[in-house]
Every structure is written in C-alpha cells, then in structure tokens.
Amino acid sequence: MNTDLKNLIRRVPEEVYNQGNLAAVDELFLPDYIEHRPLPPNAPKGSQIPRMMAQMLRTAFPDLQMTVDDVMSEGDKAVARLTVQGTHTGEFQGMPATGRRIVWTETHMVRCENGKIAEHWVNLDELGRMNQMGAG
C-alpha cells in the first residue's frame, strides 16, 4: 500500500472540508485536475472545482464533519470511504435550510500524479441526503 497516497486522500476531507483550509487545495490537486461527476454549467475548471465544492458544502452545513472510515491504495490510485454529517442551515442545491442533522456516505477514488490528485470519481448517497432534507 502506498502510504503517501493514503495520506493524500485523507487530507482532502480532513483539511479542506472539515477545517475549511481552502489553501490546501493548491497543495493537494494539480491545476488541470479532472472531476468525473456532473457539474453545474457555470462550474469552475481544474483545481478550482474542489474549492467550489468545499465552499458549497460548508455554506450549507457549517458544522460539516467528514469521517474517513476506510482508505486503500494501489499503484497511482487511492480510495476512501467516508461518513459525512452536518446540520443543514444554509441553501443546498436549491433546497432551503431545514435545520435538520443530515448523515450520508461517500466513496471517493483518485488518481495521482507527482504527489497530487489528478482525477477524481465519487459515488455518494445523494438520494439519502436529499430525502433527509425533505426533498423526497
């Protein structure tokens, strides 16, 4: 197992999301980073994407807490399974604040180059999150 990759993938939820350290994005992601998930038409490009995602989640869930449950790595890829929770006190994806405590799971896979994240794939329980927010 590649300890460096495992540490790298852990730093994203722990530093960028939990601590709100957006400056760490430049240390963790390549400038031409590729996101493999649907993004809004006006979304930024490259390493600005994780910065935007962290700001969006931390605005909607100011007490956001991502817990890294498992991490694995092989070759130039690493995978992390997370439990995410926070109180929905700000607008999120068109949903007004509900004041509800929301908990969901996410699985992230990254491909790394030169000690930074080059690509990212995510599978998350969006339906469970939105149902808890009352969108169901």
SULGI-V185176 format. One line per field, one symbol per residue. phi: phi as a letter, one per 40 degrees, with the letter a starting at -180 (. if undefined). burial: + if it has 16 or more other ideal C-beta (glycine too) atoms within 10 Angstrom, else -. A space follows every 10 residues. Layout:
phi: ???
burial: ???
This chain:
phi: .ccccccccc cccccccccg ccccdccbbc dbdbbbacbc dcccbfcccc cccccccccc bdcdbbbcca bbaagbbbbb bbbbaaccbb dafgccdbgc cbbababbbb bbbfgbcbaa bbbbcccccc cccgcc
burial: ----++-+++ ++++++++-- -+-++--+++ --+-+----- ------+-++ ++++--++-+ +--+-+-+-- +-+---++++ -+-+-+++-+ -+-------- -+-+-+-+++ ++---++-++ -+------++ -++---
